[in-house]
Amino acid sequence: QVQLVESGGGLVQAGGSLRLSCAASVHTFSNYAMGWFRQAPGKEREFVAAINWTGSKTYYADSVKGRFTISRDNVKNMMYLQMNTLKPEDTAVYSCAARQGVWTQLVGLWDDWGQGTQVTVSS
């Protein structure tokens, strides 16, 4: 099982930027697809972005394309989400996730989850 810890959340103004980090504790981090999900108050958890095990392929929800960038460092066992041009609707608890296999936007198919970090964007 992969142990995941998110950090970097906080309060920012609309149009601002924030960088989230996810630290993973696993022997072969490079074998896992990684992803970011978010859940706003009163809403279902939704897919945000994913990256394959080599870091050569990335995938984004339409709502964040062009604004968010997912990346990973397999040497440091770290994953990142650079969030630019933030909007109030980006406000949510952001969680990183891992699965051994191909990425998917289906929440139930991811194996391991971090505790989440709060991102609040003021208007």
C-alpha positions as CSV (number, residue, x, y, z in Angstrom):
1,Q,0.0,0.0,0.0
2,V,1.1,3.5,-0.8
3,Q,1.2,6.1,1.9
4,L,0.3,9.5,0.6
5,V,0.5,12.9,2.2
6,E,-0.6,16.1,0.5
7,S,0.5,19.6,1.4
8,G,0.5,23.1,-0.1
9,G,-3.1,24.0,0.2
10,G,-4.3,27.4,1.5
11,L,-6.2,30.6,0.8
12,V,-5.6,32.5,-2.4
13,Q,-7.3,35.2,-4.4
14,A,-9.0,34.5,-7.7
15,G,-6.4,34.6,-10.5
16,G,-3.6,33.5,-8.1
17,S,-1.5,30.4,-8.1
18,L,-0.9,27.6,-5.8
19,R,1.3,24.5,-5.9
20,L,0.2,21.3,-4.2
21,S,2.6,18.5,-3.3
22,C,2.1,14.8,-2.7
23,A,4.7,12.8,-0.9
24,A,4.5,9.0,-1.4
25,S,6.0,6.2,0.7
26,V,6.4,3.2,-1.5
27,H,9.3,1.1,-2.7
28,T,8.6,1.4,-6.5
29,F,6.8,4.7,-6.9
30,S,7.6,4.8,-10.6
31,N,5.3,1.8,-11.1
32,Y,2.2,3.7,-10.1
33,A,-0.1,6.0,-12.0
34,M,-0.8,9.1,-9.9
35,G,-3.7,11.5,-9.9
36,W,-5.3,14.5,-8.2
37,F,-9.0,14.6,-7.3
38,R,-11.0,17.2,-5.5
39,Q,-14.3,17.5,-3.6
40,A,-16.1,20.7,-3.0
41,P,-18.6,21.1,-0.2
42,G,-21.9,19.4,-1.1
43,K,-20.5,17.9,-4.3
44,E,-19.2,14.6,-5.4
45,R,-15.5,14.0,-5.6
46,E,-14.2,14.6,-9.1
47,F,-11.2,13.9,-11.3
48,V,-8.8,16.7,-11.8
49,A,-5.6,15.3,-13.4
50,A,-3.5,12.2,-13.8
51,I,0.0,11.2,-14.9
52,N,1.3,7.9,-16.0
53,W,4.1,6.0,-14.3
54,T,6.8,7.4,-16.6
55,G,5.5,11.0,-16.4
56,S,5.3,11.0,-20.2
57,K,1.5,11.3,-20.4
58,T,-0.8,13.6,-18.6
59,Y,-4.6,14.0,-18.5
60,Y,-6.8,16.8,-17.3
61,A,-10.4,17.5,-16.6
62,D,-11.8,20.0,-19.1
63,S,-12.4,22.4,-16.2
64,V,-8.7,22.8,-15.5
65,K,-7.0,22.3,-18.9
66,G,-4.6,25.1,-19.6
67,R,-4.5,26.2,-16.0
68,F,-3.3,23.2,-14.0
69,T,-0.1,21.2,-14.6
70,I,0.5,17.8,-13.0
71,S,4.1,16.5,-12.7
72,R,6.0,13.9,-10.8
73,D,9.6,13.2,-9.6
74,N,10.2,9.5,-9.3
75,V,13.5,10.0,-7.6
76,K,12.0,11.9,-4.8
77,N,8.7,10.0,-4.8
78,M,6.8,13.3,-5.2
79,M,3.9,14.5,-7.3
80,Y,2.8,18.0,-7.8
81,L,-0.1,20.0,-9.1
82,Q,0.7,23.6,-10.2
83,M,-2.6,25.5,-10.2
84,N,-2.7,28.8,-12.0
85,T,-5.4,31.3,-12.8
86,L,-7.4,29.9,-9.9
87,K,-11.2,30.5,-9.8
88,P,-13.6,30.4,-6.9
89,E,-15.1,27.2,-8.3
90,D,-11.7,25.5,-7.7
91,T,-12.3,25.7,-4.0
92,A,-12.2,22.1,-2.7
93,V,-10.3,19.6,-0.7
94,Y,-7.7,18.2,-3.0
95,S,-6.5,14.6,-2.6
96,C,-3.7,12.7,-4.3
97,A,-4.3,9.1,-5.3
98,A,-2.3,6.2,-6.6
99,R,-3.0,3.0,-8.5
100,Q,-0.9,0.3,-9.9
101,G,-1.9,0.3,-13.6
102,V,-3.4,2.6,-16.2
103,W,-4.9,5.9,-15.0
104,T,-8.7,6.3,-14.8
105,Q,-11.0,9.1,-13.9
106,L,-13.2,6.7,-12.1
107,V,-12.7,7.4,-8.4
108,G,-13.5,3.9,-7.2
109,L,-10.7,2.3,-9.2
110,W,-7.9,4.2,-7.4
111,D,-6.2,2.2,-4.7
112,D,-4.6,4.6,-2.2
113,W,-5.5,8.1,-1.1
114,G,-4.0,10.9,0.9
115,Q,-5.9,12.8,3.6
116,G,-6.4,15.8,1.4
117,T,-5.5,19.5,1.6
118,Q,-7.9,22.4,1.5
119,V,-7.7,24.9,-1.3
120,T,-9.8,28.0,-1.0
121,V,-10.1,30.6,-3.7
122,S,-11.7,33.9,-2.8
123,S,-13.6,36.0,-5.3
